[in-house]
Amino acid sequence: MGGSPGAPAVARAASDMGLFIDPVETAAGVITVSYRVERPFTPRLTETLLQGMPATVTYEVGLWKRKAFWFDKLITALKSEHKVVFDPWRKAFRIRSGGASARTWGAASLDSLLASLFVVRHVPVALVTALEPDATYYVTVRVLIRPVTEEDLGEIEDWLSGEVKEPEGAARGLPRYLFGITANLTGLGDRTAVEKSDPFTPARLLSAAPGVGGL
């Protein structure tokens, strides 16, 4: 991709999912990136999500150093995972984010889910001082949306049984019949997109930041 190795001027997009990467920025001496996915779900996937079929949303963010005569070097790699399921009793989405120290939170509607999970702001990727001032870098973002597999059901059932209750207070997990119904529908394959930012140099990026005179 073209572009000056200074601060990028425009967001970049890839694939039918509408993955956009905003210009790379600095904040308090940290390189940050923001991104969004404008069309994460197909109509069929939206339909099955609202029927109660869980899905997993994974983001992978990488900071790369460009090298002239060899493969680019990966400097930083970040990964975040979010399990999403619609709770028909509450008419809301439940999201479990993270691994061992996972947190559970909610989204009251599909629009709320899209706004909170697919618009990601100011992810810190590296300290400016940890990078070479005049070297050229770029950031990559990969998003993967994967409908639940049969192997995932036990984990998700345990999660729902422990955290989501029916109105009467009885614990319950994910109905296994739902997997049998929806797994055979078309249009439920993995959806993925990868995009990278325009190249930048830390020195130029920092000098362009408000109130900063140089590295």
Secondary structure as GFF3:
##gff-version 3
##sequence-region A 1 215
A	DSSP	beta_strand	12	14	.	.	.	ID=ss1
A	DSSP	beta_strand	19	21	.	.	.	ID=ss2
A	DSSP	beta_strand	25	27	.	.	.	ID=ss3
A	DSSP	beta_strand	30	37	.	.	.	ID=ss4
A	DSSP	alpha_helix	43	51	.	.	.	ID=ss5
A	DSSP	beta_strand	55	65	.	.	.	ID=ss6
A	DSSP	beta_strand	73	87	.	.	.	ID=ss7
A	DSSP	beta_strand	92	97	.	.	.	ID=ss8
A	DSSP	beta_strand	103	107	.	.	.	ID=ss9
A	DSSP	alpha_helix	110	117	.	.	.	ID=ss10
A	DSSP	beta_strand	119	127	.	.	.	ID=ss11
A	DSSP	three_ten_helix	128	130	.	.	.	ID=ss12
A	DSSP	beta_strand	137	147	.	.	.	ID=ss13
A	DSSP	three_ten_helix	150	152	.	.	.	ID=ss14
A	DSSP	alpha_helix	153	163	.	.	.	ID=ss15
A	DSSP	alpha_helix	176	182	.	.	.	ID=ss16
A	DSSP	beta_strand	191	196	.	.	.	ID=ss17
A	DSSP	alpha_helix	202	207	.	.	.	ID=ss18
###
